[in-house]
Amino acid sequence: MTTWVEPEGGRERGPVGLAKAFTQVLVNPTTFFEEAVSPGDQAPGLVFAMAVVLVSQGTRLALAPGRALEFPAPSWLAATLTLALAVLLIAPAALHALSAVETLVLAAVIPDRGGVSETVQVLAYASAPCAFVGVGVPVVTFVCGLWAFALLVLGTRIVHDTSFARAAVTALAPGALAYGSGFGWFAATTALFPWTADYMPWVGRAVEAAAVLGV
């Protein structure tokens, strides 16, 4: 997963390329996944995912500084350290771990598929709507989580050249972990529809786990 492969194609680098990728994946995702995802081009995808976490967690901490992790330091430094931990450590580790999960499912469901680097990119770019979840409004988080999962299914279908049904199956586990737990879709769902915690106990457990992690 960390082996360097000289990329061919891919998206534009730099801040402008990052902004273009964010806009394009939200506005015209089909074309984006067809043209901007290429073998071995993981670095821009990783930077994109880190930027999404930076915006979402930065917004969350700006609106609720008390949600920062506890450090023996002033509140502003604790918030900065919390944000740095989320962006520089948790985001890259989670992205590659979830890509490994989806790759295992892909191997069983779609024998003739794209490579691991393409899966990393799809997961990263599909997270674009989650940049808005930091506002802490349940309905916004609920919509963004569904949007991100839909992008993940679409990207998986296009990049790995498979059906929507198979793409949905392979995207279910990583999508639930990334957008459900990581970006708070489970918590937003139980806030909007309290009965879901009773009929789906695993949602309640996921919310509790997210609360422990401070997400």
N, C-alpha and C positions, 0 to 999 in steps of 0.2 A: 504493500500500500504506500510505502514511502520511497519506493524506487523511482528515480528520475527518468522520465521519458520525454524526449523532445516533442513538445506539442505542435500540432498542425492546426491552424485556424484558431478557434476560440474567440473570446471577446476582447475588446480593447482594454488596456491596462490603465492604471492611474485613477485619480478621483473622478475625472470625466467619464471614464469607462465604467466605474462603479455606479455613478448616477444613471448612466444610460442603461446599464443592466437592470437596475432596480425598476426603472420606468418601463422598460420593454417587457420584463417578465410579468409585470402586473397588467400591462395594456395589451400586449400581443404575445402571450406565452407560447403559442404553438410555433411561431416563427423563431422565437428566442431559443427554444429547446432544439429546434432543427439546426440552427446556425451557430449558436454560441457555445454549445457543449462539444468538446473534442477530446480524444484520448490523450491522457497524460497532462492535461491542463488543469491540475487541481488547485494550484496556488491562487488564481483569481477567485475560485469558488470558496476557498477557505477564508480569504480576506472578506468576501461578501458576507459569509455567515457571521464572522466576527463583527462586521459593521452593523448587521442587524441586531446582534446582542448588545453592542455598544449603545445603539439608539434606544432600544426597548428598556434595557436596564438603567441606562442613564436617565431616561424620562421617569422611570419608576422611582429612582432614588432622589431625583430633583423634586418630585411631588411628595414623596414620603421619606425624608432622610432617616427617619427612625427605623426603616427596614434594612438598614445596612448591617452587616455582620459586626459583632462586638469585638473591637480591638482596643487595647490600652492606648488610645490616641484620641485627638480631637474629632468631633463628629464629621468634619469635612474630610479629614484624612481617612477615617473609617469608611466613608462612602467611596472615596477614591480607590482604596485598597479593595473594597468589595467589587467595584466595577472592573478593576484590573484583573482580579481573580476570575470573574465571569468571562471576560473577553479573551484574555491571554491563555487561560488554562482550561476552564470548563468547556468553552465553545469548541475549540479544536479537538479536545478529547472526545466530547460527545458526538461531534460530527463523524469522526472516524469510527467510533464504536457503533453508531447507528448504521453507518454505511456497511460495516461488517455484518450486522444483523440482516440488512436487506440483501446483501450479496449471498448469504447462506440460503435465504428463501428463493432468490433468483436462480441459484444453482439447481434447486429442486423443481422449480416451476417452469423456468425458461432456460433450457440447456444452451440454446444458441442466442447469446445475449452480448451486450456490451461489456466493457471492462469495469474494474473497481473504480477507477478515476472518474468515469462518467457518472457512476452512482453517487459518489461524493459530491460532484457538481450539482446533480439534480436535487439532492437533499438540501444543499446549501442555498441554491437559488429559489427553491420552493418556499423557503422560510421568509421570503420578502414581506408578505403581509404582517408577519409577527413583529415587525418594527414598530407597529402602532399599539401593541398590547400594553406598553408601559403606562398608558394613561389610566389604567386600572378600572376601566368601565366594563362590566361583565358582558354587555351586548357587543361591544367592540371586540373584545377578546374572543367571544363565541364566533362571530363572523370571520375574524381573521384566522382562527384555527381551522375552520371549515375551508376557507379559501386556500390556505397553505396546503391542506391535505389534498384538495382538488388539483393544485399545481403539481404536487408530488406524484399523483396518479398519472396526470397528463404527461409530465416529464418522463416518468418511467416507461409509459407506453411508447413515446416517441423515440427516446434514446435507446431503449432495448428492443424496439420493433416488435411489440407484442399487442395483445388485445387489452381493452379496458378492464375486463374481468380479471385477467392475470396480473395486470398492473396494480389493481386495487388490492389483491391478495398479498402481493409482495410489499406494498406500501403500508399495509395496516399496522404491523408491529412498530416499525421505525416512526411512522407518523403519529401513532398514539403516544409513544415515548417522547418524541421531540415536541410536538405541538400540544398534545394533551397534558403531559406532565411538565415538560420544560417551559413552555410558554403559557401555561395556565388555562388551557381550554377546559380541562376537567373541572377546575374550580369555578370557572365562569358558568359552565353548564349546570352545576349544582346550585349556584347562586340564582340563576334564572329559572331553573326547573328543579326545585328541592326534591321532588319525588324520585329523581333519577338516582340519588344516593341510596334509596331504599331498594329499588329494583335492580340496581347494578352495584353491588357492594364494592367491586374492584375500583369503581370510580371514586368512592369515598376514601378507599385506601390510597389511591393515587394522589388525591387532594391532600391527605395527611402527610404523605411523603414529600410532596411539593412544599408544604408549609414548613417541614423540618429543614428542607434545603434552602428555604427563604425565597422561593420563586413564586 
